[in-house]
Amino acid sequence: MKITGNFIAALFLPLLLGGCLGASTDTEEPSSPASALMIDEFRLRGPSGASDEYIQVYNNSTLHHTVAAASGTGYAIAASDGVVRCTIPNGTVIPARGHFLCANSVGYSLASYPSGNGATATGDATYNTDIPDNAGIALFNNNAGGASFSLANRLDAVGSTSEANTLYREGAGLPALTPFSIDYSWVRDICGKGGSVSVLGACPSSTGLPIDTGVNSADFYFVDTNGTSAGGGQRLGAPGPQNLASPVFGTMPIAGAPLTSCSGDTAAPNLLRDFASDPPNNSTFGTLDIRRTFTNNTGAAITRLRFRIMDQSTFPAPSGVADLRPRTSTSVVVSVDRPPCGVGTGNLTVQGTTLEQPPSQPNGTGFYGSLSAGTVTLAAPLANGASIDLRFLIGIQQTGNFKLGIVVESLPKGGAIFQIGGATG
């Protein structure tokens, strides 16, 4: 879609629902295999220095996983010095499509990032021995150490090209970073474009699930809140650590649709283009206001609903490609004609979405950033079959063709993706 100085044209809104529909996540089901576990986000430094680090493990299955180590007392997350940083204890249940978070208690600065219902992204397990910059890390099916830390017992690994021990990386490894103390992370690609800010169109991977080719450089990309050139490729984004309490994706659908089918997808009230310049809010060329209705089809009441960006045209966008900056929005009252069309309009409240912080995101958000629907809570759940009208307010810092891909995360279960964009300039 071309964002120009005076009009919007050629918007298409494919809704790719039910990213990976599968078995429900009831605890009586068989446990997923240990091989379903992977490292899907990490960093080895942050704004608080060398100890501002964490490693996130993901259960890439529609089944819960109950930890049962091959030896020792649990699964180990170890650095390439062979020292265990965290143990995931035997008996721990990692939810289907859920996460386990290992954090350095000395410097970890994202413990206030929102997680589940009233919870934040504190470490499920902690450690206090720094992992050196650009070192490798690995997840093993035991915590016995020594010879038990072998390729046969390794579940996943990620490291840089500076890591000499191939047990602690896959392929040649990730690019080595300049050790800036910035709010960054390496995140696993869930779109299939390698974190490109300029490749338009729908995501090659339409599941919204992390990609694992066995080659670190193909599976991960670098994000930070300032779009820093640190050696890992530049793109505006934000770390988003997740723990056992965090919302999940990929078990049952939460369907998204335009606010009303009585208007075109590019027409008000489904989409509104505001040309008012607002530089302090990263909206120099105005905003896009995207309105959607989400229906809970999970079979259970939803108590937490958030949206994670998996694909976006953003900084540093080349000429002809839009630089988008999603931001917090407030609720608005909208006049809507809904079926049966043409018999009159009514007013409805479209709820705003909130940019989740920390980390502080003064530039707006980008890849891997998240926005929440604050009116869906434990005290005010979204019932099964019920709908909520939401808006996504997007600042425009550069005009051009754009894309936006979003993963829906929820509790206790949920999952869908929707993608918005234009294929022509």
DRENPA-211097 format. One line per 10 residues: number of its first residue (from 0); for each residue z negated, y negated, x of C-alpha. Coordinates in Angstrom, 2 decimals. Each point is the difference from the previous one (the first is absolute). Layout:
BEGIN
NUM> Z Y X  ...
This chain:
BEGIN
0> 0.00 0.00 0.00  0.88 -3.46 1.26  -2.73 -2.64 -0.25  1.84 -3.31 0.14  -0.96 -3.59 -0.56  0.67 0.07 -3.71  0.40 3.49 -1.43  -0.74 3.70 0.21  2.69 2.63 -0.52  0.63 3.72 0.26
10> -3.55 1.32 -0.24  -0.33 3.72 -0.52  -3.28 1.67 -0.81  0.10 3.78 0.46  -3.38 1.47 -0.89  -0.62 3.15 2.00  -2.85 1.67 -1.79  -2.32 2.90 0.73  0.65 -0.07 3.75  -1.28 3.51 0.54
20> -1.13 1.64 -3.17  -1.94 3.15 0.52  -3.12 1.87 -0.86  -3.00 -1.94 -1.21  -2.79 -0.63 2.45  -2.78 1.93 -1.73  -2.49 1.42 2.46  0.39 3.58 -1.17  3.52 0.17 1.42  0.66 1.69 3.38
30> -0.50 -2.22 3.03  3.07 -1.46 1.68  0.74 1.41 3.49  -1.29 -1.82 3.06  3.63 -0.58 0.99  0.26 -2.48 -2.89  -2.25 -2.41 1.92  1.51 -2.72 2.17  -0.91 -3.26 1.71  1.67 -2.73 -2.05
40> -1.53 -3.26 1.29  -1.93 -1.05 3.09  -0.68 -2.76 2.47  -1.69 -0.09 3.40  -0.92 -3.70 0.08  -0.55 -2.87 -2.44  -1.22 -3.60 -0.24  -3.50 1.14 1.00  1.35 1.46 3.22  0.61 3.42 1.52
50> -2.52 1.77 -2.27  1.52 -1.36 -3.25  1.77 3.28 -0.68  0.41 2.77 -2.56  1.98 3.17 -0.74  0.96 0.99 -3.53  0.73 3.60 -1.05  2.10 0.70 -3.10  0.20 3.11 -2.20  3.73 0.35 -0.71
60> -0.45 2.43 -2.88  -0.47 0.14 -3.76  -3.12 2.10 0.64  -3.42 -1.02 1.27  -0.72 1.21 3.52  -3.38 1.53 0.87  -0.67 -0.11 3.73  -0.62 3.41 1.58  0.29 -0.12 3.79  1.50 2.79 2.06
70> -3.03 -0.41 2.26  -2.89 -2.41 0.28  -1.34 -2.16 -2.80  3.14 -1.78 -1.20  3.37 -1.50 0.88  0.10 -2.30 3.03  1.67 -3.35 0.48  0.20 -0.22 3.78  1.48 -2.38 2.55  2.07 1.17 2.94
80> -3.08 0.03 2.23  -0.94 3.11 -1.99  -3.08 -1.67 -1.46  -0.57 0.36 -3.74  -0.31 -3.35 -1.72  -0.59 1.25 -3.55  -0.63 3.32 -1.68  1.11 0.61 -3.56  -2.86 2.35 -0.94  0.50 3.43 -1.50
90> -0.19 -0.18 -3.77  1.42 -3.55 -0.19  2.46 -0.29 -2.89  2.93 -2.31 0.73  1.61 -0.81 -3.37  3.61 0.79 -0.78  2.02 -2.88 1.48  -3.34 -1.36 1.23  -1.32 -1.21 3.33  -2.80 0.46 2.52
100> -0.88 -2.98 2.21  -1.37 0.18 3.54  -1.15 -3.39 1.35  -1.59 -1.38 3.16  -3.40 -1.31 -1.12  -0.20 -2.44 2.92  2.88 -2.25 -0.97  1.71 1.12 -3.22  0.64 -3.21 -1.97  1.63 1.23 -3.22
110> -3.00 1.64 -1.68  0.22 -2.60 -2.81  3.61 0.84 -0.91  -0.06 1.24 -3.63  -0.05 3.73 -0.58  -1.04 1.79 -3.19  -2.11 -1.09 -2.95  -2.40 -2.51 1.54  0.51 1.62 3.40  1.48 -1.31 3.22
120> 1.84 1.59 2.91  -2.99 1.03 2.08  0.47 2.94 2.35  -0.60 3.46 -1.45  -0.95 0.87 3.57  -0.63 -2.30 2.96  -0.03 0.01 3.79  -0.90 -2.50 2.75  2.13 0.97 3.00  3.10 -2.18 0.36
130> 3.45 1.59 -0.04  2.06 -1.75 2.69  3.01 -2.07 -1.02  3.19 2.09 -0.34  -1.87 3.30 0.38  0.88 3.01 -2.13  -2.11 1.46 -2.81  0.18 3.37 -1.73  -1.42 1.85 -2.98  -1.09 3.59 0.66
140> -1.09 2.83 -2.31  -3.28 0.32 1.92  -2.45 -2.13 1.98  -0.88 2.55 2.69  1.97 -1.88 2.65  1.27 1.34 3.32  2.62 2.73 -0.39  -0.41 -0.19 -3.78  1.84 -3.31 0.12  3.43 1.55 0.29
150> 3.43 -0.42 -1.54  -0.63 3.05 -2.18  -3.12 -1.64 -1.43  1.41 -3.51 -0.27  0.66 -1.35 -3.50  1.50 -3.35 1.02  0.19 -2.43 2.90  1.18 -3.52 0.73  0.13 -1.90 3.27  2.04 -2.45 2.01
160> 2.60 0.53 2.72  -2.83 -0.79 2.44  -1.83 3.18 -1.02  0.68 2.67 2.62  -1.57 2.90 -1.92  2.62 1.24 -2.48  -2.72 1.71 -2.06  -0.99 -3.49 -1.18  3.38 -1.30 -1.16  3.09 1.25 -1.80
170> 3.34 -0.62 1.66  0.13 -2.69 2.65  -2.64 -1.98 -1.86  -0.29 -3.50 -1.42  0.85 -3.11 1.99  -2.91 -1.12 2.17  -1.62 -3.17 -1.34  -1.09 -3.13 1.80  -3.77 0.12 -0.69  -0.32 -3.07 -2.23
180> -3.21 -0.12 -2.07  1.79 -0.56 -3.31  -0.25 1.47 -3.51  2.58 2.75 0.40  0.50 3.67 -0.72  2.55 2.74 0.45  0.88 1.40 -3.43  2.06 3.01 -0.98  3.29 -0.86 -1.68  0.15 0.79 -3.73
190> 3.40 -1.58 -0.68  2.33 1.45 2.59  1.27 -3.25 1.51  -2.32 -0.01 3.00  -1.63 -3.25 -1.08  3.25 -1.99 0.13  -0.37 -3.49 -1.49  3.74 -0.37 -0.58  1.42 3.37 -1.16  0.53 -0.55 -3.73
200> 0.33 2.38 -2.93  -2.28 2.74 -1.26  -2.18 2.02 2.34  1.75 3.13 1.34  -3.25 1.83 -0.70  -0.70 -0.41 -3.71  -3.29 1.91 -0.10  -2.34 -2.65 1.36  -1.55 2.67 2.25  -0.49 -0.27 3.78
210> 2.89 1.22 2.14  -0.68 2.58 2.72  2.94 0.96 2.22  -2.17 1.04 2.93  1.14 -3.02 2.02  -2.52 -2.87 0.13  2.58 -2.70 0.65  1.94 1.02 -3.11  -3.06 0.35 -2.23  -2.14 -3.08 0.73
220> 0.55 -3.73 0.10  -2.11 -2.96 1.11  -1.40 -2.65 -2.38  -2.21 -3.03 0.53  -1.04 -3.06 -1.95  1.94 -2.49 2.15  3.22 1.89 0.67  -0.87 0.16 3.71  2.38 1.28 2.64  -2.35 2.41 1.80
230> 2.50 2.67 1.03  0.02 2.03 -3.21  2.63 -1.98 -1.92  -0.65 -3.14 -2.03  -0.80 0.02 -3.73  -2.51 -1.83 -2.14  -2.47 2.42 -1.54  -3.63 1.00 -0.16  -2.19 2.97 0.90  -1.44 1.80 -3.01
240> -2.57 2.64 0.99  -0.81 2.57 -2.68  -2.90 2.41 -0.30  -1.18 2.80 -2.30  -0.75 -2.50 -2.79  3.41 -1.70 0.07  2.59 0.11 -2.81  2.63 2.71 0.32  3.72 0.33 -0.59  2.34 2.76 -1.01
250> -1.72 2.24 -2.53  0.96 -1.32 -3.44  2.22 -2.89 -1.16  -1.00 -3.52 -0.88  3.22 -1.25 -1.52  1.29 -3.52 0.65  2.50 -1.93 -2.12  1.11 -3.60 -0.55  -2.30 -2.05 -2.23  2.49 0.22 -2.86
260> 3.23 1.89 -0.58  1.18 -2.81 -2.29  0.90 -2.11 3.05  2.03 0.84 3.05  -1.80 1.05 3.14  1.00 -3.26 1.69  -0.96 -2.17 -2.97  -3.28 -1.53 -1.07  -2.58 1.23 -0.70  0.69 3.06 2.21
270> 0.74 -2.14 3.01  -0.52 -3.70 0.57  1.39 -2.02 2.91  -2.05 -3.13 0.73  1.61 -2.41 2.46  -3.07 -2.17 0.57  -0.73 -0.15 3.72  -3.54 1.05 0.94  -0.19 0.30 3.82  -3.81 0.45 0.20
280> 0.40 3.22 -2.00  2.96 1.36 1.99  2.43 -1.04 -2.72  2.14 -2.69 1.66  2.99 0.96 -2.17  -2.04 0.75 -3.11  -0.94 3.37 -1.46  1.17 3.09 -1.80  -2.28 1.05 -2.85  0.63 3.66 -0.81
290> -1.61 1.27 -3.22  -0.37 3.70 -0.78  -1.78 2.26 -2.48  -1.74 3.07 1.42  -0.90 2.91 -2.26  -2.63 2.55 0.92  1.50 3.48 -0.46  -2.42 1.83 2.26  -1.99 1.74 -2.72  -3.21 -1.80 1.02
300> -1.43 -3.50 -0.14  0.91 -2.07 3.09  -2.89 -1.90 1.58  1.79 -1.50 3.02  3.60 -1.21 0.29  1.65 -1.49 3.05  3.46 -0.46 1.45  0.96 0.59 3.65  3.17 -1.47 1.51  2.20 2.65 1.61
310> 3.15 -2.10 0.50  0.60 -3.74 0.09  2.33 -2.66 1.34  -2.34 -2.27 1.92  -0.64 -1.67 3.36  1.90 0.06 2.33  2.93 0.14 -2.43  3.46 -0.73 1.41  2.28 -2.57 -1.62  1.15 1.14 -3.44
320> -3.10 2.12 -0.61  -2.93 -1.38 -2.00  -3.46 -0.40 1.50  -2.41 1.00 -2.77  -3.77 -0.50 0.01  -1.92 1.72 -2.85  -3.11 -1.98 -0.95  -2.88 -0.01 -2.46  0.86 -1.00 -3.58  -2.04 -0.95 -3.06
330> 0.52 1.11 -3.60  2.56 -1.84 -2.14  0.75 -0.03 -3.72  3.63 0.94 -0.63  2.11 -0.22 -3.16  1.72 3.37 -0.44  2.52 1.50 -2.41  -0.59 3.74 -0.11  1.71 2.72 -2.05  1.10 -0.19 -2.68
340> 1.79 -2.86 1.73  0.89 -3.22 -1.74  -2.73 -0.01 -2.64  -2.26 -2.47 1.77  -2.04 -0.51 3.10  -3.67 0.36 0.77  -2.27 -1.11 2.80  -1.51 2.45 2.44  -2.07 -0.39 3.13  1.59 1.22 3.21
350> -2.77 0.74 2.50  0.19 -1.21 3.58  -0.25 2.17 3.09  -2.23 -0.70 2.99  0.99 0.22 3.65  -2.61 2.32 1.52  -1.85 -1.34 3.03  -1.25 0.42 2.70  1.89 -0.24 2.20  0.55 -3.72 -0.50
360> 3.66 -0.54 -0.89  0.72 -3.73 0.20  3.74 0.71 0.17  0.03 2.05 -3.20  0.42 3.74 0.23  2.78 2.34 1.05  0.44 3.65 0.92  -2.97 2.17 -1.01  -1.83 -2.93 -1.60  -1.66 0.70 -3.35
370> -0.60 -1.82 -3.28  -2.44 1.09 -2.68  -0.21 -0.24 -3.78  -3.51 -1.38 -0.25  -0.34 0.50 -3.76  0.14 3.81 0.38  -3.52 1.05 0.97  -2.57 2.73 -0.47  -1.50 -2.11 -2.79  3.41 -0.82 -1.52
380> 2.31 2.96 0.67  3.63 0.28 -1.04  -0.01 2.83 -2.55  2.52 2.81 0.11  3.09 -1.18 -1.87  -1.04 -3.67 0.24  2.03 -2.71 1.72  -0.74 -3.08 2.07  2.28 -3.01 0.56  -0.06 -1.25 3.59
390> 1.73 -2.61 2.11  0.91 -0.06 3.68  0.36 -3.51 1.41  2.23 -0.10 3.07  0.28 -3.04 2.25  3.42 -0.69 1.53  0.09 -1.31 3.57  3.72 0.61 0.50  2.74 0.56 -2.57  2.46 2.90 0.07
400> 0.35 3.62 -1.08  -3.31 1.71 -0.63  -1.74 3.31 -0.56  -3.48 0.98 -1.11  -1.32 3.56 -0.26  -3.49 0.72 -1.32  -2.14 3.13 -0.23  -2.49 0.25 -2.87  -3.46 1.34 0.95  -2.78 0.75 -2.46
410> -3.20 1.87 -0.78  -0.73 2.67 -0.94  3.68 0.95 0.25  3.36 -1.65 -0.31  3.25 -0.78 1.70  3.38 -1.65 -0.32  2.21 -2.30 2.00  2.17 -2.85 -1.09  2.65 -1.81 1.97  1.57 -3.37 -0.61
420> 2.89 -1.46 1.89  3.60 -1.04 0.23  2.90 1.66 1.76  2.35 -2.96 0.21  -0.24 -3.41 1.60
